Amino acid sequence: MLFLYAEDSNYSSVYTTLKECRVIESSANNPDAEIDYFSEECPGREDYRIFLKGMDSRSWLVIKKGDKIIADFFEEIMENAPGNFPYVSGKLAEWRYKGKTPIAVIIAATQEMLKNTMAT
């Protein structure tokens, strides 16, 4: 990965892990669950909180500032991958800053199409 910027650039990046998250809820703890699901809180920055959520082999991020949801990527994930199984595949969240102000969060995501293995 290559980043180009001016020497006196006011932009910077800080990385937080998406692998050392605290489980909030999980179908693994619910013997009556009919579908797999989970919700985890991962390390954030400043007053921003980042949640990794998933169900049915899909996952997405929810970002909160304090307790207010400012981004829930469920709709974007499902609308842009109909019939597929998109999931957060990266191990890190990149927090982009301009000076001391956070301006973006970048994560890696991918998708898979499950193959129909049933004989017709």
C-alpha positions in Angstrom: 0.0 0.0 0.0 1.4 3.4 -1.0 0.3 6.8 0.4 1.5 10.0 -1.3 1.2 13.3 0.5 2.9 16.7 0.7 5.8 16.9 3.1 4.0 19.5 5.2 0.7 17.5 5.0 -1.7 18.0 7.9 -3.1 14.5 7.4 -2.3 11.5 9.5 -3.5 8.0 10.4 -4.0 6.1 13.6 -4.9 2.4 13.6 -7.0 0.4 16.1 -7.6 -3.3 16.1 -10.8 -5.1 15.0 -9.6 -8.4 16.5 -9.5 -7.5 20.2 -13.1 -6.7 20.7 -15.4 -7.2 23.7 -18.4 -9.4 23.1 -21.7 -7.7 23.9 -24.0 -10.4 22.6 -23.6 -13.6 20.7 -25.7 -16.5 19.5 -23.0 -18.8 21.0 -24.5 -17.8 24.4 -28.1 -18.4 23.3 -29.1 -22.0 22.9 -32.4 -21.0 21.4 -30.9 -18.8 18.6 -32.2 -19.8 15.2 -29.5 -17.9 13.3 -25.9 -17.0 14.2 -25.3 -13.4 15.3 -22.9 -11.3 17.3 -22.2 -7.8 18.5 -18.7 -6.7 19.7 -17.3 -3.3 20.8 -13.8 -2.7 19.4 -11.3 -0.1 20.5 -12.2 3.4 19.2 -10.7 6.8 19.3 -11.6 9.8 21.4 -15.4 9.8 21.9 -15.9 7.5 18.9 -17.0 3.9 19.5 -16.7 1.2 16.9 -18.9 -1.9 16.9 -18.5 -5.0 14.8 -21.9 -6.7 14.2 -22.8 -9.8 12.3 -25.4 -12.3 11.4 -25.9 -15.2 9.0 -22.2 -15.1 7.9 -22.3 -11.4 7.2 -20.7 -8.6 9.2 -20.6 -4.8 9.2 -19.6 -1.8 11.3 -21.6 0.6 13.4 -19.9 3.8 14.6 -21.1 5.8 17.5 -20.1 9.1 19.0 -20.8 8.6 22.6 -24.1 6.7 22.5 -25.4 8.3 19.3 -25.1 6.2 16.1 -23.4 8.3 13.4 -22.9 5.4 10.9 -24.5 2.0 10.5 -23.2 0.2 7.4 -25.8 -2.6 7.5 -27.9 -1.1 4.6 -24.8 -0.3 2.5 -23.4 -3.8 3.0 -26.7 -5.6 2.1 -27.7 -3.3 -0.8 -24.3 -3.5 -2.5 -24.0 -7.3 -2.2 -27.4 -8.9 -2.9 -27.2 -12.6 -2.7 -23.6 -12.5 -1.4 -22.1 -12.8 2.0 -20.1 -9.5 2.7 -18.0 -9.3 5.8 -15.4 -7.1 7.5 -12.2 -8.9 6.5 -9.5 -6.5 7.9 -7.8 -6.7 11.2 -7.5 -2.9 11.6 -9.5 0.3 11.4 -7.6 3.2 10.0 -8.7 6.5 11.5 -7.8 9.4 9.2 -7.2 12.8 10.7 -6.7 16.3 9.4 -4.8 18.0 12.1 -6.4 16.8 15.3 -9.8 16.2 13.7 -11.0 12.7 12.7 -12.4 12.8 9.1 -12.7 9.2 8.1 -12.5 5.5 9.1 -11.2 3.0 6.6 -11.8 -0.7 6.9 -11.3 -3.7 4.6 -14.4 -5.7 3.6 -14.9 -8.5 1.1 -17.8 -10.7 -0.1 -18.3 -14.3 -1.1 -21.0 -15.9 -3.2 -21.9 -19.3 -1.7 -22.1 -22.0 -4.4 -25.3 -24.0 -4.7 -24.1 -27.6 -4.0 -27.6 -29.1 -4.3 -28.2 -31.4 -7.2 -31.2 -30.5 -9.4 
